[in-house]
Amino acid sequence: MGSLNVYSALVVLFLTCGAAMATKENDQIIKDNNCETKMGLPCVLEAFTSIFETGTISSKCCGELVWLGKVCHSALVKRTLENPLFKDLSPARIIAKSIQTWNSCLALIDSPSPSA
């Protein structure tokens, strides 16, 4: 149960980490594209754990991530990395996982369903 609280706190930070800590460029991208309102909280949690921890992202949440858009996805990940709570993480590793998650979701969403 403790890990759920940690993940919940991380998701809140992912969504709302302080504007003072984020670059103006990422903040502007996030604001201009309404990035923080495009995904539901359960899918934000899945995406976050897929990128920042070890977890998977469902096809439903992949759909929400792709709908969010690559620009928003990248800006949110970069802004989260700027938070001091994540200073011990390897930015290169997180960016690589972010790209991997994005590409996997894009391939899943773009592939035709077996019933088609």
PEVENJO-V580576 format. One record per residue. N is the residue number from 0. RES is the residue in three letters. NEAR is the number of other C-alpha atoms within 12 Angstrom. D_LAST is the distance of its C-alpha to the last C-alpha in Angstrom with 2 decimals. Layout:
# PEVENJO-V580576
<<N;RES;NEAR;D_LAST> <N;RES;NEAR;D_LAST>>
This chain:
# PEVENJO-V580576
<<0;MET;7;40.72> <1;GLY;8;42.59> <2;SER;11;39.65> <3;LEU;14;37.60> <4;ASN;12;40.45> <5;VAL;16;40.52> <6;TYR;26;36.79> <7;SER;22;37.23> <8;ALA;19;40.15> <9;LEU;29;38.27> <10;VAL;32;35.44> <11;VAL;20;38.10> <12;LEU;29;39.64> <13;PHE;36;36.34> <14;LEU;37;36.01> <15;THR;24;39.66> <16;CYS;28;41.63> <17;GLY;22;44.70> <18;ALA;22;44.58> <19;ALA;15;47.90> <20;MET;21;46.37> <21;ALA;27;43.44> <22;THR;21;43.90> <23;LYS;18;44.25> <24;GLU;20;41.46> <25;ASN;30;38.86> <26;ASP;31;40.21> <27;GLN;20;39.97> <28;ILE;24;36.36> <29;ILE;32;35.47> <30;LYS;21;37.50> <31;ASP;16;36.35> <32;ASN;21;32.64> <33;ASN;21;33.08> <34;CYS;33;31.47> <35;GLU;31;32.96> <36;THR;21;31.33> <37;LYS;24;27.65> <38;MET;29;26.70> <39;GLY;22;27.51> <40;LEU;23;30.14> <41;PRO;22;28.09> <42;CYS;30;25.67> <43;VAL;38;28.72> <44;LEU;35;30.18> <45;GLU;33;27.17> <46;ALA;44;27.10> <47;PHE;40;30.87> <48;THR;29;31.07> <49;SER;32;28.44> <50;ILE;38;30.64> <51;PHE;34;34.17> <52;GLU;25;34.14> <53;THR;16;32.10> <54;GLY;17;29.01> <55;THR;25;25.28> <56;ILE;31;22.97> <57;SER;23;20.06> <58;SER;24;16.60> <59;LYS;22;17.78> <60;CYS;31;20.88> <61;CYS;36;19.23> <62;GLY;30;17.57> <63;GLU;32;21.11> <64;LEU;43;22.64> <65;VAL;31;20.53> <66;TRP;25;21.28> <67;LEU;30;24.90> <68;GLY;26;24.91> <69;LYS;25;26.48> <70;VAL;26;29.87> <71;CYS;33;30.19> <72;HIS;39;28.93> <73;SER;31;31.52> <74;ALA;33;34.29> <75;LEU;46;33.91> <76;VAL;44;33.96> <77;LYS;35;36.99> <78;ARG;38;38.76> <79;THR;38;38.31> <80;LEU;34;39.78> <81;GLU;29;42.81> <82;ASN;26;43.67> <83;PRO;16;46.67> <84;LEU;18;45.03> <85;PHE;22;42.71> <86;LYS;13;45.48> <87;ASP;14;45.36> <88;LEU;19;41.73> <89;SER;17;41.04> <90;PRO;21;39.52> <91;ALA;16;38.19> <92;ARG;17;36.44> <93;ILE;29;34.98> <94;ILE;25;33.80> <95;ALA;19;32.19> <96;LYS;27;30.40> <97;SER;33;29.40> <98;ILE;24;27.87> <99;GLN;21;26.16> <100;THR;37;24.67> <101;TRP;37;23.58> <102;ASN;22;22.00> <103;SER;26;20.19> <104;CYS;31;18.81> <105;LEU;26;17.91> <106;ALA;17;16.02> <107;LEU;23;14.17> <108;ILE;21;13.33> <109;ASP;16;12.54> <110;SER;15;10.25> <111;PRO;10;6.48> <112;SER;10;5.43> <113;PRO;6;5.53> <114;SER;5;3.81> <115;ALA;5;0.00>>
